[in-house]
Amino acid sequence: MHEEVAAYALGVLDEEDIEAFERHLDGCESCRRELKEFAEVPGQLDELKHLPSASEDDPPRSMSR
Amino acid sequence: MCPVLSHLDGRFESADAEAEHRIAVLYQEFGGPLLRHIRKSTGNDLQWAEDVVQETIVRAWRNSARLQWEPSLIWAWLLTVARRIVIDGRRRRSVRPHEVEPPEVDMLAVPDGSERALSAIVVAEALRSLSEEHREVIEQTYLRDRTISEAAEILGIPPGTVKSRLYYGIRALREHLRDKGVAG
């Protein structure tokens, strides 16, 4: 159950598992601590969505030599 | 002390008045920061972000037991609620975030001290530093708006394995970012 905290924090836990995890959270101090820590992660991963799709590593096909 | 819950008892003539007050306090406490966070994941669509914040606050209000938590935990919980609403909305719209016009640079600035401005490059590096198994589950879940069971099906591994890899992957990602001096 503890490991679900990452999926929960990212909002990707399946709907049917959310309630059980939240009940677990009510009594689990370590999950509460990790939830607070992981709460930053989605915002950090969202930064990736601002990466231009054409990076130096990965030029669009039409531009390849 | 939690301002959300302070001085609520016995001051209201009706349940409606109390509910209204409680929602107003939630907005006041969390509305602005939530909007700033959510705006990033809505591709800077302000109207959509405002709708998400509104729905998040209403769901929070219905769940008064959780509002007994300390504010930092309420905040973390509200973010998870908001993320799910965004993901559901994105699916309905079938809009991929990277197909949205990139936001103005000044919109990416994070004005409050609760979150540091991170460059996408640093996060991309952190992701690349992970093992293939860890990176894969982060990509197949959060970055593609998929739930655990959907990612499990695509990857051909049990949901429990996805959850476990995601947990250790996120921890490794946090450690990498912390080493770079960009996370908690």
gemmi code that builds the backbone of each chain (N, CA, C; Angstrom):
import gemmi

chains = {
    "A": [
        ("MET", (0.830, -1.220, 0.000), (0.000, 0.000, 0.000), (0.860, 1.264, 0.000)),
        ("HIS", (1.987, 1.199, 0.760), (2.826, 2.402, 0.870), (3.297, 2.928, -0.494)),
        ("GLU", (3.608, 1.994, -1.378), (4.186, 2.417, -2.660), (3.174, 3.146, -3.541)),
        ("GLU", (1.899, 3.025, -3.208), (0.884, 3.716, -4.006), (0.954, 5.235, -3.849)),
        ("VAL", (1.712, 5.681, -2.858), (1.744, 7.130, -2.612), (2.274, 7.895, -3.823)),
        ("ALA", (3.190, 7.292, -4.579), (3.722, 7.978, -5.766), (2.642, 8.111, -6.833)),
        ("ALA", (1.938, 7.004, -7.096), (0.865, 7.042, -8.097), (-0.230, 8.013, -7.668)),
        ("TYR", (-0.511, 8.026, -6.376), (-1.538, 8.928, -5.855), (-1.114, 10.383, -6.038)),
        ("ALA", (0.125, 10.679, -5.666), (0.611, 12.063, -5.768), (0.610, 12.553, -7.213)),
        ("LEU", (0.857, 11.642, -8.147), (0.889, 12.021, -9.555), (-0.500, 12.028, -10.188)),
        ("GLY", (-1.495, 11.577, -9.430), (-2.861, 11.568, -9.972), (-3.103, 10.453, -10.973)),
        ("VAL", (-2.296, 9.377, -10.918), (-2.465, 8.291, -11.892), (-2.971, 6.991, -11.254)),
        ("LEU", (-3.266, 7.056, -9.971), (-3.841, 5.879, -9.312), (-5.241, 5.659, -9.890)),
        ("ASP", (-5.590, 4.410, -10.154), (-6.908, 4.134, -10.721), (-8.001, 4.540, -9.734)),
        ("GLU", (-9.096, 5.027, -10.321), (-10.212, 5.552, -9.536), (-10.623, 4.601, -8.393)),
        ("GLU", (-10.691, 3.316, -8.702), (-11.190, 2.368, -7.693), (-10.204, 2.149, -6.545)),
        ("ASP", (-8.955, 2.587, -6.720), (-7.958, 2.409, -5.653), (-7.799, 3.654, -4.777)),
        ("ILE", (-8.394, 4.758, -5.225), (-8.140, 6.030, -4.548), (-8.698, 6.052, -3.122)),
        ("GLU", (-9.928, 5.582, -3.003), (-10.563, 5.656, -1.692), (-9.800, 4.834, -0.648)),
        ("ALA", (-9.396, 3.617, -1.056), (-8.667, 2.758, -0.125), (-7.338, 3.405, 0.258)),
        ("PHE", (-6.684, 4.016, -0.726), (-5.410, 4.649, -0.396), (-5.613, 5.840, 0.548)),
        ("GLU", (-6.669, 6.604, 0.306), (-6.915, 7.761, 1.180), (-7.232, 7.320, 2.612)),
        ("ARG", (-7.902, 6.189, 2.722), (-8.145, 5.654, 4.077), (-6.824, 5.269, 4.732)),
        ("HIS", (-5.955, 4.663, 3.937), (-4.623, 4.298, 4.436), (-3.860, 5.556, 4.881)),
        ("LEU", (-3.987, 6.577, 4.056), (-3.287, 7.836, 4.314), (-3.702, 8.441, 5.658)),
        ("ASP", (-4.967, 8.244, 6.009), (-5.456, 8.802, 7.268), (-4.645, 8.313, 8.466)),
        ("GLY", (-4.119, 7.083, 8.360), (-3.414, 6.548, 9.518), (-1.922, 6.315, 9.313)),
        ("CYS", (-1.392, 6.712, 8.148), (0.003, 6.369, 7.860), (0.873, 7.624, 7.784)),
        ("GLU", (1.650, 7.816, 8.831), (2.468, 9.031, 8.913), (3.523, 9.089, 7.802)),
        ("SER", (4.125, 7.942, 7.472), (5.198, 7.990, 6.469), (4.633, 8.318, 5.083)),
        ("CYS", (3.433, 7.813, 4.788), (2.828, 8.155, 3.490), (2.435, 9.635, 3.433)),
        ("ARG", (1.990, 10.151, 4.565), (1.629, 11.575, 4.591), (2.860, 12.429, 4.346)),
        ("ARG", (3.964, 12.015, 4.954), (5.207, 12.763, 4.766), (5.646, 12.690, 3.298)),
        ("GLU", (5.561, 11.482, 2.724), (5.996, 11.336, 1.332), (5.044, 12.036, 0.366)),
        ("LEU", (3.763, 12.043, 0.701), (2.819, 12.754, -0.170), (3.193, 14.234, -0.245)),
        ("LYS", (3.546, 14.808, 0.901), (3.922, 16.224, 0.911), (5.175, 16.447, 0.062)),
        ("GLU", (6.099, 15.494, 0.169), (7.331, 15.623, -0.612), (7.055, 15.429, -2.114)),
        ("PHE", (6.258, 14.424, -2.436), (5.997, 14.111, -3.848), (5.042, 15.120, -4.498)),
        ("ALA", (4.390, 15.922, -3.706), (3.428, 16.874, -4.270), (4.094, 17.823, -5.267)),
        ("GLU", (5.395, 18.016, -5.115), (6.124, 18.900, -6.034), (6.398, 18.256, -7.386)),
        ("VAL", (6.379, 16.931, -7.413), (6.867, 16.229, -8.600), (6.068, 16.514, -9.880)),
        ("PRO", (4.721, 16.506, -9.809), (3.989, 16.800, -11.041), (4.375, 18.149, -11.654)),
        ("GLY", (4.541, 19.146, -10.811), (4.945, 20.461, -11.324), (6.314, 20.405, -11.992)),
        ("GLN", (7.199, 19.601, -11.410), (8.533, 19.468, -11.999), (8.459, 18.726, -13.336)),
        ("LEU", (7.653, 17.665, -13.368), (7.509, 16.917, -14.630), (6.794, 17.759, -15.692)),
        ("ASP", (5.908, 18.633, -15.239), (5.216, 19.506, -16.197), (6.188, 20.412, -16.934)),
        ("GLU", (7.326, 20.684, -16.310), (8.341, 21.493, -16.992), (8.712, 20.870, -18.337)),
        ("LEU", (8.713, 19.533, -18.365), (9.097, 18.828, -19.595), (8.163, 19.157, -20.745)),
        ("LYS", (6.916, 19.473, -20.380), (5.929, 19.741, -21.424), (6.205, 21.062, -22.120)),
        ("HIS", (7.112, 21.829, -21.530), (7.477, 23.093, -22.164), (8.733, 22.973, -23.006)),
        ("LEU", (9.307, 21.762, -23.035), (10.473, 21.562, -23.896), (10.020, 21.665, -25.340)),
        ("PRO", (10.766, 22.416, -26.157), (10.429, 22.424, -27.584), (10.541, 20.997, -28.125)),
        ("SER", (9.616, 20.618, -29.003), (9.637, 19.228, -29.462), (10.894, 18.930, -30.271)),
        ("ALA", (11.438, 19.939, -30.939), (12.666, 19.721, -31.692), (13.859, 20.145, -30.840)),
        ("SER", (14.452, 19.176, -30.162), (15.631, 19.494, -29.371), (16.867, 19.222, -30.224)),
        ("GLU", (18.023, 19.637, -29.711), (19.259, 19.414, -30.454), (19.523, 17.926, -30.659)),
        ("ASP", (19.111, 17.154, -29.654), (19.356, 15.705, -29.721), (18.485, 15.022, -30.763)),
        ("ASP", (17.385, 15.645, -31.050), (16.360, 14.937, -31.789), (15.761, 15.847, -32.861)),
        ("PRO", (16.521, 16.102, -33.905), (16.019, 17.030, -34.925), (14.868, 16.407, -35.697)),
        ("PRO", (13.935, 17.221, -36.162), (12.856, 16.678, -36.975), (13.437, 16.022, -38.228)),
        ("ARG", (12.736, 15.029, -38.726), (13.243, 14.293, -39.893), (13.554, 15.203, -41.068)),
        ("SER", (12.676, 16.150, -41.281), (12.828, 17.003, -42.457), (14.112, 17.823, -42.393)),
        ("MET", (14.666, 17.963, -41.175), (15.866, 18.781, -41.045), (17.141, 17.939, -40.950)),
        ("SER", (16.972, 16.620, -40.930), (18.173, 15.803, -40.773), (18.998, 15.819, -42.056)),
        ("ARG", (20.279, 15.636, -41.869), (21.160, 15.736, -43.036), (21.023, 14.523, -43.943)),
    ],
    "B": [
        ("MET", (-1.445, 26.160, 12.825), (-2.901, 26.186, 12.864), (-3.471, 26.178, 11.455)),
        ("CYS", (-4.582, 25.543, 11.326), (-5.177, 25.484, 9.999), (-6.267, 26.533, 9.850)),
        ("PRO", (-6.000, 27.519, 9.021), (-6.978, 28.596, 8.859), (-8.270, 28.119, 8.230)),
        ("VAL", (-8.174, 26.973, 7.532), (-9.368, 26.467, 6.869), (-10.445, 26.115, 7.886)),
        ("LEU", (-9.994, 25.631, 9.007), (-10.962, 25.134, 9.972), (-11.174, 26.037, 11.174)),
        ("SER", (-10.333, 27.003, 11.321), (-10.429, 27.810, 12.524), (-11.760, 28.555, 12.578)),
        ("HIS", (-12.191, 28.795, 13.720), (-13.410, 29.554, 14.019), (-14.602, 29.247, 13.109)),
        ("LEU", (-14.832, 27.973, 12.875), (-16.013, 27.651, 12.070), (-17.184, 27.177, 12.925)),
        ("ASP", (-16.877, 26.733, 14.128), (-17.929, 26.071, 14.890), (-18.942, 27.047, 15.463)),
        ("GLY", (-20.180, 26.742, 15.221), (-21.268, 27.421, 15.895), (-21.485, 28.870, 15.527)),
        ("ARG", (-20.871, 29.317, 14.461), (-21.019, 30.728, 14.143), (-22.061, 30.986, 13.064)),
        ("PHE", (-22.561, 29.915, 12.514), (-23.410, 30.110, 11.356), (-24.855, 29.736, 11.630)),
        ("GLU", (-25.733, 30.503, 11.034), (-27.151, 30.280, 11.268), (-27.652, 29.071, 10.502)),
        ("SER", (-27.026, 28.800, 9.391), (-27.486, 27.667, 8.598), (-26.306, 26.918, 8.032)),
        ("ALA", (-26.572, 25.677, 7.659), (-25.527, 24.856, 7.047), (-25.054, 25.501, 5.737)),
        ("ASP", (-25.991, 26.122, 5.018), (-25.630, 26.765, 3.759), (-24.632, 27.892, 3.973)),
        ("ALA", (-24.887, 28.666, 5.005), (-23.991, 29.792, 5.280), (-22.601, 29.282, 5.637)),
        ("GLU", (-22.587, 28.219, 6.408), (-21.301, 27.669, 6.788), (-20.558, 27.107, 5.567)),
        ("ALA", (-21.306, 26.412, 4.713), (-20.694, 25.837, 3.503), (-20.109, 26.944, 2.637)),
        ("GLU", (-20.889, 28.001, 2.497), (-20.448, 29.111, 1.666), (-19.160, 29.726, 2.217)),
        ("HIS", (-19.152, 29.869, 3.524), (-17.975, 30.452, 4.170), (-16.764, 29.543, 4.004)),
        ("ARG", (-16.994, 28.258, 4.178), (-15.906, 27.298, 4.096), (-15.281, 27.306, 2.688)),
        ("ILE", (-16.148, 27.371, 1.673), (-15.650, 27.410, 0.295), (-14.851, 28.689, 0.057)),
        ("ALA", (-15.372, 29.785, 0.602), (-14.669, 31.062, 0.427), (-13.279, 31.006, 1.060)),
        ("VAL", (-13.196, 30.385, 2.239), (-11.904, 30.305, 2.930), (-10.934, 29.408, 2.153)),
        ("LEU", (-11.472, 28.315, 1.620), (-10.633, 27.423, 0.816), (-10.065, 28.153, -0.404)),
        ("TYR", (-10.925, 28.916, -1.047), (-10.487, 29.703, -2.201), (-9.385, 30.667, -1.808)),
        ("GLN", (-9.624, 31.324, -0.704), (-8.682, 32.335, -0.246), (-7.317, 31.715, 0.058)),
        ("GLU", (-7.358, 30.555, 0.704), (-6.114, 29.901, 1.104), (-5.377, 29.266, -0.063)),
        ("PHE", (-6.131, 28.574, -0.901), (-5.485, 27.691, -1.868), (-5.760, 28.054, -3.328)),
        ("GLY", (-6.747, 28.899, -3.571), (-7.167, 29.179, -4.946), (-6.044, 29.703, -5.831)),
        ("GLY", (-5.347, 30.712, -5.347), (-4.287, 31.334, -6.148), (-3.135, 30.385, -6.456)),
        ("PRO", (-2.555, 29.770, -5.418), (-1.470, 28.819, -5.670), (-1.897, 27.650, -6.566)),
        ("LEU", (-3.132, 27.163, -6.355), (-3.609, 26.059, -7.202), (-3.671, 26.489, -8.655)),
        ("LEU", (-4.188, 27.682, -8.870), (-4.329, 28.185, -10.241), (-2.963, 28.271, -10.923)),
        ("ARG", (-1.975, 28.779, -10.180), (-0.628, 28.884, -10.765), (-0.064, 27.517, -11.131)),
        ("HIS", (-0.307, 26.537, -10.239), (0.203, 25.191, -10.531), (-0.519, 24.560, -11.710)),
        ("ILE", (-1.839, 24.686, -11.687), (-2.654, 23.971, -12.666), (-2.532, 24.590, -14.051)),
        ("ARG", (-2.282, 25.872, -14.078), (-2.169, 26.555, -15.358), (-1.087, 25.931, -16.236)),
        ("LYS", (-0.018, 25.485, -15.576), (1.061, 24.847, -16.334), (0.589, 23.579, -17.020)),
        ("SER", (-0.227, 22.824, -16.306), (-0.633, 21.546, -16.915), (-1.836, 21.684, -17.838)),
        ("THR", (-2.426, 22.859, -17.900), (-3.497, 23.059, -18.881), (-2.966, 23.788, -20.110)),
        ("GLY", (-1.651, 23.796, -20.264), (-1.080, 24.480, -21.422), (-1.397, 25.963, -21.392)),
        ("ASN", (-1.462, 26.490, -20.170), (-1.723, 27.907, -19.972), (-3.133, 28.338, -20.397)),
        ("ASP", (-4.055, 27.401, -20.393), (-5.446, 27.711, -20.700), (-6.110, 28.184, -19.401)),
        ("LEU", (-6.250, 29.494, -19.289), (-6.695, 30.069, -18.012), (-8.114, 29.648, -17.646)),
        ("GLN", (-9.003, 29.653, -18.632), (-10.392, 29.290, -18.364), (-10.491, 27.856, -17.839)),
        ("TRP", (-9.789, 26.975, -18.508), (-9.779, 25.572, -18.092), (-9.183, 25.450, -16.682)),
        ("ALA", (-8.063, 26.144, -16.463), (-7.416, 26.081, -15.150), (-8.364, 26.568, -14.046)),
        ("GLU", (-9.112, 27.633, -14.339), (-10.066, 28.154, -13.343), (-11.169, 27.139, -13.052)),
        ("ASP", (-11.635, 26.459, -14.112), (-12.655, 25.423, -13.914), (-12.120, 24.297, -13.039)),
        ("VAL", (-10.855, 23.933, -13.280), (-10.246, 22.853, -12.500), (-10.146, 23.253, -11.027)),
        ("VAL", (-9.719, 24.483, -10.791), (-9.588, 24.962, -9.413), (-10.961, 24.940, -8.730)),
        ("GLN", (-11.954, 25.390, -9.450), (-13.312, 25.425, -8.873), (-13.784, 24.023, -8.488)),
        ("GLU", (-13.581, 23.084, -9.412), (-14.020, 21.718, -9.123), (-13.220, 21.111, -7.961)),
        ("THR", (-11.939, 21.430, -7.925), (-11.089, 20.927, -6.843), (-11.585, 21.427, -5.490)),
        ("ILE", (-11.892, 22.713, -5.439), (-12.353, 23.315, -4.187), (-13.690, 22.711, -3.752)),
        ("VAL", (-14.570, 22.484, -4.720), (-15.871, 21.903, -4.376), (-15.695, 20.483, -3.854)),
        ("ARG", (-14.829, 19.715, -4.502), (-14.582, 18.350, -4.010), (-13.974, 18.374, -2.614)),
        ("ALA", (-13.098, 19.326, -2.391), (-12.467, 19.440, -1.073), (-13.516, 19.761, -0.016)),
        ("TRP", (-14.408, 20.649, -0.375), (-15.444, 21.066, 0.570), (-16.343, 19.895, 0.960)),
        ("ARG", (-16.593, 18.991, -0.020), (-17.427, 17.817, 0.264), (-16.717, 16.833, 1.182)),
        ("ASN", (-15.410, 17.002, 1.298), (-14.607, 16.030, 2.023), (-14.055, 16.650, 3.299)),
        ("SER", (-14.979, 17.054, 4.137), (-14.554, 17.905, 5.248), (-13.587, 17.211, 6.204)),
        ("ALA", (-13.619, 15.868, 6.252), (-12.706, 15.163, 7.166), (-11.253, 15.486, 6.822)),
        ("ARG", (-10.954, 15.589, 5.527), (-9.556, 15.833, 5.120), (-9.132, 17.268, 5.427)),
        ("LEU", (-10.125, 18.135, 5.598), (-9.767, 19.528, 5.895), (-9.310, 19.693, 7.333)),
        ("GLN", (-9.360, 18.590, 8.081), (-8.789, 18.612, 9.435), (-7.277, 18.450, 9.399)),
        ("TRP", (-6.763, 18.036, 8.256), (-5.330, 17.828, 8.145), (-4.580, 19.151, 8.271)),
        ("GLU", (-3.262, 19.017, 8.445), (-2.469, 20.249, 8.485), (-2.427, 20.844, 7.066)),
        ("PRO", (-2.242, 22.171, 6.962), (-2.336, 22.842, 5.668), (-1.413, 22.260, 4.582)),
        ("SER", (-0.184, 21.857, 4.964), (0.718, 21.357, 3.917), (0.219, 20.029, 3.342)),
        ("LEU", (-0.466, 19.259, 4.173), (-1.024, 17.999, 3.686), (-2.298, 18.258, 2.878)),
        ("ILE", (-3.096, 19.211, 3.315), (-4.278, 19.599, 2.528), (-3.828, 20.047, 1.141)),
        ("TRP", (-2.761, 20.827, 1.117), (-2.245, 21.339, -0.153), (-1.830, 20.188, -1.069)),
        ("ALA", (-1.076, 19.226, -0.512), (-0.628, 18.082, -1.306), (-1.829, 17.292, -1.829)),
        ("TRP", (-2.821, 17.145, -0.969), (-4.022, 16.403, -1.365), (-4.803, 17.162, -2.456)),
        ("LEU", (-4.947, 18.467, -2.289), (-5.651, 19.262, -3.305), (-4.970, 19.135, -4.658)),
        ("LEU", (-3.629, 19.102, -4.644), (-2.913, 18.951, -5.915), (-3.244, 17.617, -6.577)),
        ("THR", (-3.352, 16.555, -5.772), (-3.676, 15.257, -6.389), (-5.086, 15.289, -6.979)),
        ("VAL", (-6.005, 15.939, -6.272), (-7.375, 16.054, -6.781), (-7.372, 16.844, -8.093)),
        ("ALA", (-6.650, 17.954, -8.090), (-6.595, 18.808, -9.279), (-5.954, 18.080, -10.460)),
        ("ARG", (-4.893, 17.327, -10.197), (-4.228, 16.577, -11.280), (-5.193, 15.612, -11.944)),
        ("ARG", (-5.980, 14.937, -11.105), (-6.920, 13.963, -11.681), (-7.961, 14.665, -12.536)),
        ("ILE", (-8.388, 15.819, -12.098), (-9.384, 16.560, -12.878), (-8.777, 17.003, -14.213)),
        ("VAL", (-7.515, 17.456, -14.159), (-6.839, 17.870, -15.401), (-6.701, 16.683, -16.353)),
        ("ILE", (-6.266, 15.544, -15.796), (-6.057, 14.363, -16.642), (-7.386, 13.925, -17.278)),
        ("ASP", (-8.452, 13.912, -16.479), (-9.770, 13.567, -17.034), (-10.162, 14.538, -18.133)),
        ("GLY", (-9.931, 15.813, -17.878), (-10.300, 16.843, -18.849), (-9.509, 16.710, -20.136)),
        ("ARG", (-8.232, 16.397, -19.984), (-7.372, 16.258, -21.151), (-7.820, 15.096, -22.025)),
        ("ARG", (-8.259, 14.038, -21.342), (-8.746, 12.887, -22.097), (-10.007, 13.236, -22.857)),
        ("ARG", (-10.872, 13.978, -22.182), (-12.124, 14.344, -22.856), (-11.842, 15.241, -24.044)),
        ("ARG", (-10.890, 16.114, -23.871), (-10.582, 17.043, -24.957), (-9.659, 16.422, -25.988)),
        ("SER", (-9.047, 15.309, -25.599), (-8.026, 14.695, -26.454), (-6.980, 15.706, -26.887)),
        ("VAL", (-6.620, 16.546, -25.943), (-5.589, 17.546, -26.214), (-4.313, 17.066, -25.550)),
        ("ARG", (-3.266, 16.981, -26.308), (-1.976, 16.667, -25.715), (-1.308, 17.977, -25.340)),
        ("PRO", (-0.723, 18.032, -24.146), (-0.159, 19.299, -23.691), (0.912, 19.863, -24.613)),
        ("HIS", (1.714, 18.972, -25.253), (2.780, 19.531, -26.080), (2.280, 19.996, -27.437)),
        ("GLU", (0.976, 19.809, -27.713), (0.441, 20.345, -28.951), (-0.150, 21.743, -28.742)),
        ("VAL", (-0.165, 22.129, -27.509), (-0.682, 23.454, -27.176), (0.423, 24.477, -27.431)),
        ("GLU", (0.029, 25.660, -27.808), (1.009, 26.728, -27.992), (1.844, 26.890, -26.730)),
        ("PRO", (3.145, 27.003, -26.883), (3.949, 27.208, -25.675), (3.549, 28.508, -24.976)),
        ("PRO", (3.499, 28.499, -23.662), (3.100, 29.712, -22.949), (4.169, 30.798, -23.045)),
        ("GLU", (3.749, 31.987, -22.774), (4.701, 33.090, -22.718), (5.723, 32.805, -21.626)),
        ("VAL", (6.930, 33.261, -21.851), (8.003, 32.971, -20.908), (7.666, 33.467, -19.502)),
        ("ASP", (7.051, 34.620, -19.427), (6.790, 35.176, -18.088), (5.743, 34.371, -17.319)),
        ("MET", (4.963, 33.589, -18.057), (3.986, 32.735, -17.399), (4.662, 31.562, -16.685)),
        ("LEU", (5.876, 31.250, -17.087), (6.569, 30.114, -16.493), (7.254, 30.499, -15.187)),
        ("ALA", (7.386, 31.775, -14.984), (8.026, 32.221, -13.748), (7.138, 31.826, -12.574)),
        ("VAL", (7.762, 31.362, -11.526), (7.000, 30.926, -10.354), (7.194, 31.957, -9.254)),
        ("PRO", (6.186, 32.727, -8.984), (6.369, 33.853, -8.083), (6.456, 33.470, -6.608)),
        ("ASP", (5.824, 32.378, -6.195), (5.865, 32.095, -4.764), (7.054, 31.204, -4.430)),
        ("GLY", (7.471, 31.256, -3.180), (8.675, 30.553, -2.778), (8.475, 29.061, -2.584)),
        ("SER", (7.224, 28.587, -2.713), (6.958, 27.185, -2.414), (7.499, 26.265, -3.509)),
        ("GLU", (7.793, 26.825, -4.639), (8.277, 26.004, -5.731), (9.374, 26.770, -6.450)),
        ("ARG", (10.421, 26.080, -6.816), (11.491, 26.795, -7.490), (11.324, 26.677, -8.989)),
        ("ALA", (11.735, 27.708, -9.666), (11.691, 27.646, -11.110), (12.720, 26.609, -11.562)),
        ("LEU", (12.265, 25.672, -12.331), (13.148, 24.616, -12.800), (13.201, 24.691, -14.300)),
        ("SER", (14.349, 24.482, -14.830), (14.352, 24.442, -16.283), (14.004, 23.031, -16.732)),
        ("ALA", (13.334, 22.979, -17.861), (12.950, 21.683, -18.417), (14.183, 20.818, -18.653)),
        ("ILE", (15.290, 21.470, -18.954), (16.532, 20.735, -19.233), (16.967, 19.920, -18.011)),
        ("VAL", (16.896, 20.561, -16.840), (17.340, 19.882, -15.618), (16.453, 18.668, -15.326)),
        ("VAL", (15.155, 18.845, -15.523), (14.236, 17.740, -15.266), (14.461, 16.619, -16.291)),
        ("ALA", (14.676, 17.017, -17.545), (14.933, 16.011, -18.587), (16.201, 15.228, -18.266)),
        ("GLU", (17.202, 15.926, -17.766), (18.449, 15.253, -17.375), (18.208, 14.275, -16.244)),
        ("ALA", (17.408, 14.723, -15.282), (17.097, 13.859, -14.136), (16.393, 12.590, -14.613)),
        ("LEU", (15.479, 12.765, -15.551), (14.737, 11.618, -16.082), (15.680, 10.664, -16.815)),
        ("ARG", (16.603, 11.247, -17.549), (17.568, 10.405, -18.292), (18.506, 9.656, -17.351)),
        ("SER", (18.717, 10.212, -16.166), (19.643, 9.564, -15.234), (19.036, 8.306, -14.594)),
        ("LEU", (17.722, 8.134, -14.743), (17.069, 6.986, -14.109), (17.313, 5.706, -14.901)),
        ("SER", (17.072, 4.579, -14.232), (17.141, 3.308, -14.952), (16.005, 3.278, -15.974)),
        ("GLU", (16.180, 2.449, -16.986), (15.169, 2.337, -18.042), (13.793, 1.987, -17.440)),
        ("GLU", (13.792, 1.050, -16.495), (12.515, 0.627, -15.894), (11.806, 1.775, -15.175)),
        ("HIS", (12.593, 2.574, -14.489), (12.002, 3.695, -13.752), (11.510, 4.786, -14.694)),
        ("ARG", (12.338, 5.091, -15.679), (11.956, 6.146, -16.625), (10.697, 5.749, -17.389)),
        ("GLU", (10.669, 4.491, -17.790), (9.553, 3.981, -18.587), (8.201, 4.143, -17.879)),
        ("VAL", (8.158, 3.811, -16.590), (6.853, 3.908, -15.914), (6.434, 5.369, -15.706)),
        ("ILE", (7.386, 6.254, -15.521), (7.030, 7.678, -15.395), (6.483, 8.184, -16.734)),
        ("GLU", (7.145, 7.766, -17.809), (6.672, 8.185, -19.136), (5.303, 7.610, -19.466)),
        ("GLN", (5.112, 6.340, -19.116), (3.865, 5.669, -19.505), (2.688, 6.005, -18.594)),
        ("THR", (2.959, 6.626, -17.469), (1.840, 7.028, -16.604), (1.642, 8.540, -16.699)),
        ("TYR", (2.326, 9.268, -15.861), (2.066, 10.705, -15.764), (2.230, 11.447, -17.091)),
        ("LEU", (3.345, 11.181, -17.772), (3.644, 11.978, -18.964), (2.713, 11.662, -20.134)),
        ("ARG", (2.001, 10.538, -20.043), (1.029, 10.212, -21.090), (-0.402, 10.183, -20.564)),
        ("ASP", (-0.593, 10.735, -19.386), (-1.949, 10.798, -18.815), (-2.590, 9.424, -18.714)),
        ("ARG", (-1.814, 8.436, -18.305), (-2.406, 7.110, -18.173), (-2.421, 6.691, -16.710)),
        ("THR", (-3.439, 5.909, -16.370), (-3.489, 5.383, -15.003), (-2.550, 4.180, -14.900)),
        ("ILE", (-2.367, 3.735, -13.663), (-1.517, 2.569, -13.397), (-1.958, 1.356, -14.217)),
        ("SER", (-3.258, 1.064, -14.209), (-3.697, -0.166, -14.884), (-3.547, -0.041, -16.406)),
        ("GLU", (-3.750, 1.159, -16.922), (-3.549, 1.344, -18.371), (-2.082, 1.164, -18.754)),
        ("ALA", (-1.207, 1.749, -17.943), (0.225, 1.603, -18.220), (0.659, 0.150, -18.071)),
        ("ALA", (0.086, -0.545, -17.083), (0.435, -1.956, -16.854), (0.095, -2.792, -18.086)),
        ("GLU", (-1.051, -2.493, -18.662), (-1.468, -3.248, -19.841), (-0.517, -2.997, -21.011)),
        ("ILE", (-0.172, -1.736, -21.213), (0.728, -1.386, -22.316), (2.115, -1.991, -22.125)),
        ("LEU", (2.584, -1.959, -20.880), (3.927, -2.462, -20.613), (3.956, -3.982, -20.435)),
        ("GLY", (2.780, -4.590, -20.272), (2.725, -6.037, -20.079), (3.300, -6.492, -18.750)),
        ("ILE", (3.133, -5.663, -17.728), (3.585, -6.040, -16.379), (2.429, -5.818, -15.406)),
        ("PRO", (2.461, -6.483, -14.245), (1.350, -6.322, -13.296), (1.258, -4.896, -12.747)),
        ("PRO", (0.034, -4.440, -12.447), (-0.141, -3.091, -11.890), (0.719, -2.849, -10.648)),
        ("GLY", (0.850, -3.868, -9.812), (1.658, -3.716, -8.596), (3.108, -3.379, -8.926)),
        ("THR", (3.594, -3.955, -10.019), (4.969, -3.677, -10.449), (5.095, -2.231, -10.942)),
        ("VAL", (4.068, -1.767, -11.651), (4.090, -0.368, -12.120), (4.121, 0.573, -10.920)),
        ("LYS", (3.273, 0.289, -9.926), (3.219, 1.148, -8.733), (4.568, 1.184, -8.034)),
        ("SER", (5.161, -0.001, -7.898), (6.429, -0.113, -7.202), (7.547, 0.619, -7.962)),
        ("ARG", (7.616, 0.387, -9.271), (8.649, 1.067, -10.072), (8.443, 2.573, -10.073)),
        ("LEU", (7.181, 2.974, -10.100), (6.892, 4.406, -10.101), (7.371, 5.030, -8.786)),
        ("TYR", (7.103, 4.322, -7.698), (7.516, 4.822, -6.386), (9.035, 4.995, -6.321)),
        ("TYR", (9.765, 3.944, -6.694), (11.228, 4.043, -6.598), (11.785, 4.986, -7.675)),
        ("GLY", (11.106, 5.032, -8.809), (11.528, 5.958, -9.865), (11.386, 7.414, -9.437)),
        ("ILE", (10.259, 7.711, -8.801), (10.016, 9.086, -8.336), (10.999, 9.446, -7.227)),
        ("ARG", (11.268, 8.479, -6.366), (12.267, 8.749, -5.317), (13.642, 9.031, -5.921)),
        ("ALA", (14.005, 8.251, -6.922), (15.307, 8.453, -7.575), (15.349, 9.804, -8.286)),
        ("LEU", (14.223, 10.153, -8.906), (14.134, 11.449, -9.588), (14.316, 12.598, -8.597)),
        ("ARG", (13.644, 12.468, -7.451), (13.760, 13.494, -6.406), (15.205, 13.614, -5.925)),
        ("GLU", (15.841, 12.462, -5.731), (17.229, 12.489, -5.261), (18.135, 13.168, -6.264)),
        ("HIS", (17.917, 12.861, -7.532), (18.737, 13.483, -8.565), (18.540, 15.002, -8.558)),
        ("LEU", (17.284, 15.425, -8.468), (16.999, 16.864, -8.476), (17.546, 17.538, -7.223)),
        ("ARG", (17.490, 16.801, -6.109), (18.014, 17.360, -4.867), (19.535, 17.529, -4.965)),
        ("ASP", (20.193, 16.536, -5.559), (21.639, 16.636, -5.763), (21.999, 17.843, -6.627)),
        ("LYS", (21.091, 18.159, -7.544), (21.329, 19.324, -8.417), (20.925, 20.613, -7.720)),
        ("GLY", (20.441, 20.465, -6.511), (20.050, 21.648, -5.741), (18.762, 22.290, -6.194)),
        ("VAL", (17.895, 21.501, -6.823), (16.654, 22.091, -7.321), (15.408, 21.545, -6.651)),
        ("ALA", (15.544, 20.617, -5.718), (14.341, 20.093, -5.062), (14.610, 19.910, -3.586)),
        ("GLY", (13.621, 20.338, -2.810), (13.539, 20.174, -1.388), (14.803, 19.715, -0.736)),
    ],
}
model = gemmi.Model(1)
for chain_id, residues in chains.items():
    chain = gemmi.Chain(chain_id)
    for i, (resn, *xyz) in enumerate(residues, 1):
        res = gemmi.Residue()
        res.name, res.seqid = resn, gemmi.SeqId(i, " ")
        for name, pos in zip(("N", "CA", "C"), xyz):
            atom = gemmi.Atom()
            atom.name, atom.element = name, gemmi.Element(name[0])
            atom.pos, atom.b_iso = gemmi.Position(*pos), 0.0
            res.add_atom(atom)
        chain.add_residue(res)
    model.add_chain(chain)
structure = gemmi.Structure()
structure.add_model(model)
structure.setup_entities()
